[in-house]
């Protein structure tokens, strides 16, 4: 995974969630699940907000 922050989506919540994926670089595998769950939860929450 690259340390580059993804291109902006125009949605601050989504951008912040995707930026968390860079936390996986160099992190022990046992920590990956925690980061991936947090990103998943943030994206699900944002989708729920968008769907109203």
N, CA, C and O atoms as a Tripos MOL2 file, in Angstrom:
@<TRIPOS>MOLECULE
protein
  208   207    52     0     0
PROTEIN
NO_CHARGES

@<TRIPOS>ATOM
      1 N           0.8470   -1.1740    0.0000 N.3       1 UNK1
      2 CA          0.0000    0.0000    0.0000 C.3       1 UNK1
      3 C           0.8930    1.2380    0.0000 C.2       1 UNK1
      4 O           1.9510    1.2470    0.6300 O.2       1 UNK1
      5 N           0.4780    2.2470   -0.6850 N.am      2 UNK2
      6 CA          1.2580    3.4710   -0.7990 C.3       2 UNK2
      7 C           0.9720    4.4110    0.3620 C.2       2 UNK2
      8 O          -0.1300    4.4220    0.9110 O.2       2 UNK2
      9 N           1.9590    5.1860    0.7220 N.am      3 UNK3
     10 CA          1.7590    6.1790    1.7870 C.3       3 UNK3
     11 C           1.0460    7.4190    1.2580 C.2       3 UNK3
     12 O           0.6830    8.3030    2.0340 O.2       3 UNK3
     13 N           0.8420    7.4910   -0.0520 N.am      4 UNK4
     14 CA          0.1500    8.6400   -0.6190 C.3       4 UNK4
     15 C          -1.3020    8.6300   -0.1870 C.2       4 UNK4
     16 O          -1.9560    7.5870   -0.1860 O.2       4 UNK4
     17 N          -1.7980    9.7990    0.1790 N.am      5 UNK5
     18 CA         -3.2110    9.9260    0.5220 C.3       5 UNK5
     19 C          -3.9930    9.8900   -0.7820 C.2       5 UNK5
     20 O          -3.6070   10.5450   -1.7500 O.2       5 UNK5
     21 N          -5.0840    9.1340   -0.8210 N.am      6 UNK6
     22 CA         -5.8700    9.0480   -2.0530 C.3       6 UNK6
     23 C          -6.3550   10.4210   -2.5150 C.2       6 UNK6
     24 O          -6.4470   11.3640   -1.7290 O.2       6 UNK6
     25 N          -6.6550   10.5070   -3.7850 N.am      7 UNK7
     26 CA         -7.2120   11.7270   -4.3530 C.3       7 UNK7
     27 C          -8.4980   12.0450   -3.6050 C.2       7 UNK7
     28 O          -9.2540   11.1470   -3.2340 O.2       7 UNK7
     29 N          -8.7320   13.3170   -3.3910 N.am      8 UNK8
     30 CA         -9.9200   13.7470   -2.6660 C.3       8 UNK8
     31 C         -11.1920   13.3080   -3.3780 C.2       8 UNK8
     32 O         -11.3160   13.4250   -4.5970 O.2       8 UNK8
     33 N         -12.1250   12.8030   -2.5940 N.am      9 UNK9
     34 CA        -13.4300   12.4080   -3.1330 C.3       9 UNK9
     35 C         -14.4070   13.5730   -3.0930 C.2       9 UNK9
     36 O         -15.4720   13.5230   -3.7090 O.2       9 UNK9
     37 N         -14.0370   14.6230   -2.3630 N.am     10 UNK10
     38 CA        -14.9430   15.7390   -2.1820 C.3      10 UNK10
     39 C         -15.8120   15.5960   -0.9440 C.2      10 UNK10
     40 O         -16.6020   16.4830   -0.6230 O.2      10 UNK10
     41 N         -15.6620   14.4790   -0.2530 N.am     11 UNK11
     42 CA        -16.4160   14.2310    0.9730 C.3      11 UNK11
     43 C         -15.4010   14.0210    2.0920 C.2      11 UNK11
     44 O         -14.6430   13.0510    2.0750 O.2      11 UNK11
     45 N         -15.3880   14.9170    3.0480 N.am     12 UNK12
     46 CA        -14.3690   14.8850    4.1050 C.3      12 UNK12
     47 C         -14.4080   13.5940    4.9100 C.2      12 UNK12
     48 O         -13.3590   13.0750    5.2900 O.2      12 UNK12
     49 N         -15.5920   13.0720    5.1760 N.am     13 UNK13
     50 CA        -15.7140   11.8420    5.9550 C.3      13 UNK13
     51 C         -15.1100   10.6630    5.1980 C.2      13 UNK13
     52 O         -14.3880    9.8520    5.7800 O.2      13 UNK13
     53 N         -15.3990   10.5670    3.9190 N.am     14 UNK14
     54 CA        -14.8610    9.4880    3.0890 C.3      14 UNK14
     55 C         -13.3510    9.6390    2.9570 C.2      14 UNK14
     56 O         -12.6140    8.6610    3.0790 O.2      14 UNK14
     57 N         -12.8920   10.8590    2.7080 N.am     15 UNK15
     58 CA        -11.4530   11.0950    2.5720 C.3      15 UNK15
     59 C         -10.6990   10.7030    3.8380 C.2      15 UNK15
     60 O          -9.6280   10.1000    3.7670 O.2      15 UNK15
     61 N         -11.2530   11.0440    4.9850 N.am     16 UNK16
     62 CA        -10.6150   10.7030    6.2590 C.3      16 UNK16
     63 C         -10.5720    9.1870    6.4510 C.2      16 UNK16
     64 O          -9.5640    8.6400    6.8990 O.2      16 UNK16
     65 N         -11.6690    8.5160    6.1100 N.am     17 UNK17
     66 CA        -11.7070    7.0550    6.2430 C.3      17 UNK17
     67 C         -10.6710    6.4090    5.3360 C.2      17 UNK17
     68 O          -9.9380    5.5200    5.7690 O.2      17 UNK17
     69 N         -10.6020    6.8420    4.0920 N.am     18 UNK18
     70 CA         -9.6360    6.2680    3.1590 C.3      18 UNK18
     71 C          -8.1980    6.5630    3.5650 C.2      18 UNK18
     72 O          -7.3110    5.7310    3.3720 O.2      18 UNK18
     73 N          -7.9720    7.7270    4.1180 N.am     19 UNK19
     74 CA         -6.6240    8.0760    4.5700 C.3      19 UNK19
     75 C          -6.1590    7.1420    5.6830 C.2      19 UNK19
     76 O          -4.9600    6.9070    5.8350 O.2      19 UNK19
     77 N          -7.0930    6.6120    6.4560 N.am     20 UNK20
     78 CA         -6.7320    5.6710    7.5260 C.3      20 UNK20
     79 C          -6.0940    4.4040    6.9870 C.2      20 UNK20
     80 O          -5.3740    3.7160    7.7100 O.2      20 UNK20
     81 N          -6.3510    4.0880    5.7150 N.am     21 UNK21
     82 CA         -5.7500    2.8960    5.1240 C.3      21 UNK21
     83 C          -4.2290    2.9900    5.0880 C.2      21 UNK21
     84 O          -3.5420    1.9680    5.0660 O.2      21 UNK21
     85 N          -3.7050    4.2070    5.0810 N.am     22 UNK22
     86 CA         -2.2470    4.3560    5.0950 C.3      22 UNK22
     87 C          -1.6770    3.9050    6.4290 C.2      22 UNK22
     88 O          -0.4730    3.6720    6.5380 O.2      22 UNK22
     89 N          -2.5340    3.7760    7.4590 N.am     23 UNK23
     90 CA         -2.0770    3.2760    8.7580 C.3      23 UNK23
     91 C          -1.6290    1.8150    8.6720 C.2      23 UNK23
     92 O          -0.9480    1.3140    9.5660 O.2      23 UNK23
     93 N          -2.0150    1.1440    7.5990 N.am     24 UNK24
     94 CA         -1.6470   -0.2590    7.4500 C.3      24 UNK24
     95 C          -0.1780   -0.4370    7.0820 C.2      24 UNK24
     96 O           0.4110   -1.4800    7.3630 O.2      24 UNK24
     97 N           0.4100    0.5710    6.4580 N.am     25 UNK25
     98 CA          1.8200    0.4990    6.0740 C.3      25 UNK25
     99 C           2.6910    0.3090    7.3050 C.2      25 UNK25
    100 O           2.7150    1.1510    8.2020 O.2      25 UNK25
    101 N           3.3870   -0.7790    7.3330 N.am     26 UNK26
    102 CA          4.3190   -1.0240    8.4230 C.3      26 UNK26
    103 C           3.6760   -1.4810    9.7170 C.2      26 UNK26
    104 O           4.3790   -1.7930   10.6780 O.2      26 UNK26
    105 N           2.3520   -1.5270    9.7590 N.am     27 UNK27
    106 CA          1.6660   -1.9700   10.9820 C.3      27 UNK27
    107 C           1.6600   -3.4930   11.0220 C.2      27 UNK27
    108 O           1.5660   -4.1470    9.9830 O.2      27 UNK27
    109 N           1.7610   -4.0470   12.2070 N.am     28 UNK28
    110 CA          1.6660   -5.5040   12.3190 C.3      28 UNK28
    111 C           0.3080   -5.9850   11.7980 C.2      28 UNK28
    112 O          -0.7030   -5.3000   11.9480 O.2      28 UNK28
    113 N           0.3010   -7.1530   11.1960 N.am     29 UNK29
    114 CA         -0.9310   -7.6880   10.6200 C.3      29 UNK29
    115 C          -2.0470   -7.7530   11.6530 C.2      29 UNK29
    116 O          -3.2120   -7.5590   11.3050 O.2      29 UNK29
    117 N          -1.7260   -8.0160   12.8920 N.am     30 UNK30
    118 CA         -2.7660   -8.1250   13.9300 C.3      30 UNK30
    119 C          -3.5220   -6.8040   14.1180 C.2      30 UNK30
    120 O          -4.6260   -6.8020   14.6630 O.2      30 UNK30
    121 N          -2.9520   -5.6980   13.6810 N.am     31 UNK31
    122 CA         -3.6190   -4.3930   13.7940 C.3      31 UNK31
    123 C          -4.4580   -4.0540   12.5580 C.2      31 UNK31
    124 O          -5.2580   -3.1190   12.5950 O.2      31 UNK31
    125 N          -4.2850   -4.7940   11.4790 N.am     32 UNK32
    126 CA         -5.0030   -4.4860   10.2380 C.3      32 UNK32
    127 C          -6.5080   -4.5870   10.4040 C.2      32 UNK32
    128 O          -7.2480   -3.7360    9.9110 O.2      32 UNK32
    129 N          -6.9620   -5.6170   11.0920 N.am     33 UNK33
    130 CA         -8.3980   -5.8030   11.2510 C.3      33 UNK33
    131 C          -9.0380   -4.5970   11.9270 C.2      33 UNK33
    132 O         -10.1050   -4.1490   11.5090 O.2      33 UNK33
    133 N          -8.4040   -4.0740   12.9570 N.am     34 UNK34
    134 CA         -8.9420   -2.9130   13.6650 C.3      34 UNK34
    135 C          -9.0800   -1.7170   12.7150 C.2      34 UNK34
    136 O         -10.1060   -1.0370   12.7210 O.2      34 UNK34
    137 N          -8.0660   -1.4640   11.9160 N.am     35 UNK35
    138 CA         -8.1000   -0.3280   10.9770 C.3      35 UNK35
    139 C          -9.1670   -0.5650    9.9150 C.2      35 UNK35
    140 O          -9.9500    0.3350    9.6120 O.2      35 UNK35
    141 N          -9.2020   -1.7590    9.3540 N.am     36 UNK36
    142 CA        -10.1810   -2.0530    8.3080 C.3      36 UNK36
    143 C         -11.6160   -1.9720    8.8330 C.2      36 UNK36
    144 O         -12.5050   -1.4920    8.1290 O.2      36 UNK36
    145 N         -11.8420   -2.4310   10.0440 N.am     37 UNK37
    146 CA        -13.1780   -2.3200   10.6320 C.3      37 UNK37
    147 C         -13.5660   -0.8680   10.8470 C.2      37 UNK37
    148 O         -14.7130   -0.4920   10.6100 O.2      37 UNK37
    149 N         -12.6240   -0.0480   11.2930 N.am     38 UNK38
    150 CA        -12.9110    1.3700   11.5200 C.3      38 UNK38
    151 C         -13.2440    2.0710   10.2020 C.2      38 UNK38
    152 O         -14.1670    2.8840   10.1420 O.2      38 UNK38
    153 N         -12.4960    1.7550    9.1590 N.am     39 UNK39
    154 CA        -12.7680    2.3490    7.8360 C.3      39 UNK39
    155 C         -14.1320    1.8780    7.3390 C.2      39 UNK39
    156 O         -14.9270    2.6820    6.8540 O.2      39 UNK39
    157 N         -14.3990    0.6060    7.4570 N.am     40 UNK40
    158 CA        -15.6870    0.0520    7.0260 C.3      40 UNK40
    159 C         -16.8390    0.7240    7.7590 C.2      40 UNK40
    160 O         -17.8220    1.1270    7.1360 O.2      40 UNK40
    161 N         -16.7260    0.8450    9.0670 N.am     41 UNK41
    162 CA        -17.7760    1.4810    9.8680 C.3      41 UNK41
    163 C         -17.9910    2.9330    9.4580 C.2      41 UNK41
    164 O         -19.1280    3.3910    9.3500 O.2      41 UNK41
    165 N         -16.9000    3.6520    9.2310 N.am     42 UNK42
    166 CA        -17.0080    5.0620    8.8350 C.3      42 UNK42
    167 C         -17.6960    5.1940    7.4810 C.2      42 UNK42
    168 O         -18.5420    6.0670    7.2930 O.2      42 UNK42
    169 N         -17.3320    4.3250    6.5390 N.am     43 UNK43
    170 CA        -17.9460    4.3960    5.2100 C.3      43 UNK43
    171 C         -19.4110    3.9710    5.2540 C.2      43 UNK43
    172 O         -20.2450    4.5600    4.5650 O.2      43 UNK43
    173 N         -19.7280    2.9690    6.0450 N.am     44 UNK44
    174 CA        -21.1340    2.5580    6.1890 C.3      44 UNK44
    175 C         -21.9610    3.6790    6.8130 C.2      44 UNK44
    176 O         -23.0870    3.9430    6.3920 O.2      44 UNK44
    177 N         -21.3920    4.3290    7.8140 N.am     45 UNK45
    178 CA        -22.0860    5.4410    8.4580 C.3      45 UNK45
    179 C         -22.3480    6.5790    7.4940 C.2      45 UNK45
    180 O         -23.4290    7.1690    7.4900 O.2      45 UNK45
    181 N         -21.3630    6.8810    6.6860 N.am     46 UNK46
    182 CA        -21.5220    7.9710    5.7110 C.3      46 UNK46
    183 C         -22.5580    7.6070    4.6620 C.2      46 UNK46
    184 O         -23.3520    8.4540    4.2530 O.2      46 UNK46
    185 N         -22.5560    6.3570    4.2260 N.am     47 UNK47
    186 CA        -23.5430    5.9130    3.2580 C.3      47 UNK47
    187 C         -24.9510    6.0000    3.8410 C.2      47 UNK47
    188 O         -25.8850    6.4250    3.1600 O.2      47 UNK47
    189 N         -25.0990    5.6020    5.0820 N.am     48 UNK48
    190 CA        -26.4010    5.6840    5.7450 C.3      48 UNK48
    191 C         -26.8710    7.1400    5.8340 C.2      48 UNK48
    192 O         -28.0470    7.4370    5.6270 O.2      48 UNK48
    193 N         -25.9300    8.0430    6.1460 N.am     49 UNK49
    194 CA        -26.2690    9.4680    6.2130 C.3      49 UNK49
    195 C         -26.7240    9.9880    4.8490 C.2      49 UNK49
    196 O         -27.6710   10.7680    4.7560 O.2      49 UNK49
    197 N         -26.0420    9.5490    3.8010 N.am     50 UNK50
    198 CA        -26.3640   10.0130    2.4450 C.3      50 UNK50
    199 C         -27.7070    9.4870    1.9680 C.2      50 UNK50
    200 O         -28.4160   10.1460    1.2080 O.2      50 UNK50
    201 N         -28.0450    8.2890    2.4280 N.am     51 UNK51
    202 CA        -29.3250    7.6970    2.0120 C.3      51 UNK51
    203 C         -30.5040    8.2700    2.7950 C.2      51 UNK51
    204 O         -31.6630    8.1040    2.4160 O.2      51 UNK51
    205 N         -30.1770    8.9540    3.9030 N.am     52 UNK52
    206 CA        -31.1920    9.6400    4.6940 C.3      52 UNK52
    207 C         -32.0730    8.7450    5.4370 C.2      52 UNK52
    208 O         -32.9710    9.2070    6.1410 O.2      52 UNK52
@<TRIPOS>BOND
     1     1     2 1
     2     2     3 1
     3     3     4 2
     4     3     5 am
     5     5     6 1
     6     6     7 1
     7     7     8 2
     8     7     9 am
     9     9    10 1
    10    10    11 1
    11    11    12 2
    12    11    13 am
    13    13    14 1
    14    14    15 1
    15    15    16 2
    16    15    17 am
    17    17    18 1
    18    18    19 1
    19    19    20 2
    20    19    21 am
    21    21    22 1
    22    22    23 1
    23    23    24 2
    24    23    25 am
    25    25    26 1
    26    26    27 1
    27    27    28 2
    28    27    29 am
    29    29    30 1
    30    30    31 1
    31    31    32 2
    32    31    33 am
    33    33    34 1
    34    34    35 1
    35    35    36 2
    36    35    37 am
    37    37    38 1
    38    38    39 1
    39    39    40 2
    40    39    41 am
    41    41    42 1
    42    42    43 1
    43    43    44 2
    44    43    45 am
    45    45    46 1
    46    46    47 1
    47    47    48 2
    48    47    49 am
    49    49    50 1
    50    50    51 1
    51    51    52 2
    52    51    53 am
    53    53    54 1
    54    54    55 1
    55    55    56 2
    56    55    57 am
    57    57    58 1
    58    58    59 1
    59    59    60 2
    60    59    61 am
    61    61    62 1
    62    62    63 1
    63    63    64 2
    64    63    65 am
    65    65    66 1
    66    66    67 1
    67    67    68 2
    68    67    69 am
    69    69    70 1
    70    70    71 1
    71    71    72 2
    72    71    73 am
    73    73    74 1
    74    74    75 1
    75    75    76 2
    76    75    77 am
    77    77    78 1
    78    78    79 1
    79    79    80 2
    80    79    81 am
    81    81    82 1
    82    82    83 1
    83    83    84 2
    84    83    85 am
    85    85    86 1
    86    86    87 1
    87    87    88 2
    88    87    89 am
    89    89    90 1
    90    90    91 1
    91    91    92 2
    92    91    93 am
    93    93    94 1
    94    94    95 1
    95    95    96 2
    96    95    97 am
    97    97    98 1
    98    98    99 1
    99    99   100 2
   100    99   101 am
   101   101   102 1
   102   102   103 1
   103   103   104 2
   104   103   105 am
   105   105   106 1
   106   106   107 1
   107   107   108 2
   108   107   109 am
   109   109   110 1
   110   110   111 1
   111   111   112 2
   112   111   113 am
   113   113   114 1
   114   114   115 1
   115   115   116 2
   116   115   117 am
   117   117   118 1
   118   118   119 1
   119   119   120 2
   120   119   121 am
   121   121   122 1
   122   122   123 1
   123   123   124 2
   124   123   125 am
   125   125   126 1
   126   126   127 1
   127   127   128 2
   128   127   129 am
   129   129   130 1
   130   130   131 1
   131   131   132 2
   132   131   133 am
   133   133   134 1
   134   134   135 1
   135   135   136 2
   136   135   137 am
   137   137   138 1
   138   138   139 1
   139   139   140 2
   140   139   141 am
   141   141   142 1
   142   142   143 1
   143   143   144 2
   144   143   145 am
   145   145   146 1
   146   146   147 1
   147   147   148 2
   148   147   149 am
   149   149   150 1
   150   150   151 1
   151   151   152 2
   152   151   153 am
   153   153   154 1
   154   154   155 1
   155   155   156 2
   156   155   157 am
   157   157   158 1
   158   158   159 1
   159   159   160 2
   160   159   161 am
   161   161   162 1
   162   162   163 1
   163   163   164 2
   164   163   165 am
   165   165   166 1
   166   166   167 1
   167   167   168 2
   168   167   169 am
   169   169   170 1
   170   170   171 1
   171   171   172 2
   172   171   173 am
   173   173   174 1
   174   174   175 1
   175   175   176 2
   176   175   177 am
   177   177   178 1
   178   178   179 1
   179   179   180 2
   180   179   181 am
   181   181   182 1
   182   182   183 1
   183   183   184 2
   184   183   185 am
   185   185   186 1
   186   186   187 1
   187   187   188 2
   188   187   189 am
   189   189   190 1
   190   190   191 1
   191   191   192 2
   192   191   193 am
   193   193   194 1
   194   194   195 1
   195   195   196 2
   196   195   197 am
   197   197   198 1
   198   198   199 1
   199   199   200 2
   200   199   201 am
   201   201   202 1
   202   202   203 1
   203   203   204 2
   204   203   205 am
   205   205   206 1
   206   206   207 1
   207   207   208 2
@<TRIPOS>SUBSTRUCTURE
     1 UNK1         2 RESIDUE 1 A UNK
     2 UNK2         6 RESIDUE 1 A UNK
     3 UNK3        10 RESIDUE 1 A UNK
     4 UNK4        14 RESIDUE 1 A UNK
     5 UNK5        18 RESIDUE 1 A UNK
     6 UNK6        22 RESIDUE 1 A UNK
     7 UNK7        26 RESIDUE 1 A UNK
     8 UNK8        30 RESIDUE 1 A UNK
     9 UNK9        34 RESIDUE 1 A UNK
    10 UNK10       38 RESIDUE 1 A UNK
    11 UNK11       42 RESIDUE 1 A UNK
    12 UNK12       46 RESIDUE 1 A UNK
    13 UNK13       50 RESIDUE 1 A UNK
    14 UNK14       54 RESIDUE 1 A UNK
    15 UNK15       58 RESIDUE 1 A UNK
    16 UNK16       62 RESIDUE 1 A UNK
    17 UNK17       66 RESIDUE 1 A UNK
    18 UNK18       70 RESIDUE 1 A UNK
    19 UNK19       74 RESIDUE 1 A UNK
    20 UNK20       78 RESIDUE 1 A UNK
    21 UNK21       82 RESIDUE 1 A UNK
    22 UNK22       86 RESIDUE 1 A UNK
    23 UNK23       90 RESIDUE 1 A UNK
    24 UNK24       94 RESIDUE 1 A UNK
    25 UNK25       98 RESIDUE 1 A UNK
    26 UNK26      102 RESIDUE 1 A UNK
    27 UNK27      106 RESIDUE 1 A UNK
    28 UNK28      110 RESIDUE 1 A UNK
    29 UNK29      114 RESIDUE 1 A UNK
    30 UNK30      118 RESIDUE 1 A UNK
    31 UNK31      122 RESIDUE 1 A UNK
    32 UNK32      126 RESIDUE 1 A UNK
    33 UNK33      130 RESIDUE 1 A UNK
    34 UNK34      134 RESIDUE 1 A UNK
    35 UNK35      138 RESIDUE 1 A UNK
    36 UNK36      142 RESIDUE 1 A UNK
    37 UNK37      146 RESIDUE 1 A UNK
    38 UNK38      150 RESIDUE 1 A UNK
    39 UNK39      154 RESIDUE 1 A UNK
    40 UNK40      158 RESIDUE 1 A UNK
    41 UNK41      162 RESIDUE 1 A UNK
    42 UNK42      166 RESIDUE 1 A UNK
    43 UNK43      170 RESIDUE 1 A UNK
    44 UNK44      174 RESIDUE 1 A UNK
    45 UNK45      178 RESIDUE 1 A UNK
    46 UNK46      182 RESIDUE 1 A UNK
    47 UNK47      186 RESIDUE 1 A UNK
    48 UNK48      190 RESIDUE 1 A UNK
    49 UNK49      194 RESIDUE 1 A UNK
    50 UNK50      198 RESIDUE 1 A UNK
    51 UNK51      202 RESIDUE 1 A UNK
    52 UNK52      206 RESIDUE 1 A UNK
